[in-house]
Amino acid sequence: MCGIVGYIGERDTKNILLDGLRKLEYRGYDSAGIAVMNVDGVHVFKEKGRIAALDDHVDHKVAATMGIGHTRWATHGEPTHYNAHPHQSVSERFTLVHNGVIENYEKLKREYLVDAQLQSDTDTEVVVQLIETFVQKGSAVEEAFRHTLSLLHGSYAIALIDNQDSNTIYVGKNKSPLLVGLGNGFNVIASDAMAMIKETDQFVELMDEEIVIVRRDSYVIKNLEGNIQVRAPYTAELDASDIEKGTYPHYMLKEVDEQPAVMRKIIMEYQNEDGDIKLDSSIREAISESDRLYIIACGTSYHAGLVGKQMLEKIAEVPTEVHIASEFSYNMPLLSKNPLFIFISQSGETADSRSVLVHIKKLGHRSLTLTNVGGSTLSREADHTLLLHAGPEIAVASTKAYTAQIAVLSLLAVDTAKAKGITLGFDPIQELSLAAQAMEVLVDQKDIMENIARDYLAVTRNCFFIGRGVDYYVCLEAALKLKEISYIQAEGFAGGELKHGTIALIEEGTPVIAIATQAHVNGSIRSNLKEVASRGAHTCIISMDGLNDASDQIVLPEVHEYLTPLVSVVPMQLLAYYAALHRGCDVDKPRNLAKSVTVE
């Protein structure tokens, strides 16, 4: 949620900032703004709504070689022009952008800013007013900046400019992601390397409670006590061309289509020369020494974790629990004696998951992160990392990251089983390759999916998905996909639970979509579907080849039973996409949502 960019160098900064903000649109936002500085002072442009509205508002005649920008997702105060960033101090000397949540901002207002005339409802404005207050009392700017940050409780990524200093951007970070990018004669800042990958691929990581003094030709990292920290840059492995939609109308459709290629990329990355799975031996050792695995995740990643639990327990015979990160943080269960925590996050910046990671590290427990972003916070701070290799995922509704998570979890389960001497009876690489082929078949059936979406979902107000076993887990993901981009009230249920209350919601024409990929419950789920059909439901069944009836609407190519979620979810993704399309929704940027949830 929210995004920050900044530039200091020799080129005109306006378009660099606007382009960077466009790359951060995936994070979710409801207003945007930039502040640029030249010899005439600081010029602030901000607007409610999309980057396009901001671009129209910017005076492109103003030339400047230094500036900061921001996309805001409202947490304190409504999404209005006044609450949009950047915010300025009363005298307009200081201009600031901020991601995160300042938990004690009301207390700071009472203690330090009783007489200040605040212009917004945000916690952010308190920060910039505090800095000015301390400078007016005699502190140097850097000292005031560090002192202010030391008073803040919560999360922040902050960039500050001073209209009396045309050669410095002050940067600070705690819990919220922020990077400094290095160039030849210029430097940049960004919440995500993707925002500035066109400018540079050299980035410096920032740790919590650090500041950076960023100038055109240098950067200095310090902690809040003022002690210099030395850290070398790393190379961001992103291809700017991967971020573009190309000929696709939406990123989501592009990313659905990319899933077979992602499966093959995962095979390539995790297969050695002998055709066996190639994982770091330290990960294998960490799992073998643990007595229970705890998967921690949110949303779509949580649903992938549920599938992963089934694989780890049934293939590798390792006891596994799956927990919602935001619940685990405040309601930790009784842990086993020697746990290993597995964090699943597309962005690697999920605040709820990081809160758990920080806590379990204090307890001395080991951790593994599955993420799509190398160098992300969860990756850096965990003991081990497995990358998803899915490439940039821009659409808010996750598709290829979900299937990549399941694929990598399947390889982790197989590798663990082999280390324990368990005989598998199947070739995991071959089966994953066959699943990729099946996914390819399904993404080419868009006309079928669109027709079903039009028939079942174009005008309905609700929809139910039912399945048993691992199909139930996919139903949870199917419901999430549909509700988040089409705004249809959708729920996923275990088929056997219908008669325990849910069936009361079935009325004439209610869409009920069932998944049937498991032989041992095929008859049961079909019986559940008949129960709702007899009460007027508009039923649809998605079945596996070999388990199908002639009347089934979608028949999936047969794959190994452990990998059925990789193929059964593809029609669900496409049904959600076409439902949103036919209902006139913004597919890639659904309302109220963000791609990277960086606040708890």
Secondary structure, DSSP 8 states (H G I E B T S, - for coil): --EEEEEESSS--HHHHHHHHHHTGGG--SEEEEEEEETTEEEEEEEES-HHHHHHHS-TT---SEEEEEEE--SSS-S-TTTSS-EE-TTS-EEEEEES-BTTHHHHHHHH-TT----SS-SHHHHHHHHHHHHHTT--HHHHHHHHHHH--B-EEEEEEETTEEEEEEEEEEBS--EEEE-SS-EEEESSHHHHTTT-SEEEE--TTEEEEEETTEEEEEETT--EE----EE----GGGGS-TT-S-HHHHHHHTHHHHHHHHHHHHB-TTSSB---HHHHHHHHT-SEEEEEE-HHHHHHHHHHHHHHHHTS---EEEEEHHHHTTS-----SSEEEEEEESSS--HHHHHHHHHHHHTT-EEEEEESSTT-HHHHHSSEEEE-------SSS-SHHHHHHHHHHHHHHHHHHHHTT---SS-HHHHHHHHHHHHHHHHT-HHHHHHHHHHHHSS-SEEEEEESTHHHHHHHHHHHHHHHHH--EEEEEEGGGGGGTGGGG--TT-EEEEEE--GGGHHHHHHHHHHHHTTT-EEEEEEETTT--TT-SEEE----GGGHHHHHHHHHHHHHHHHHHHTT--SSS-TT--SS----
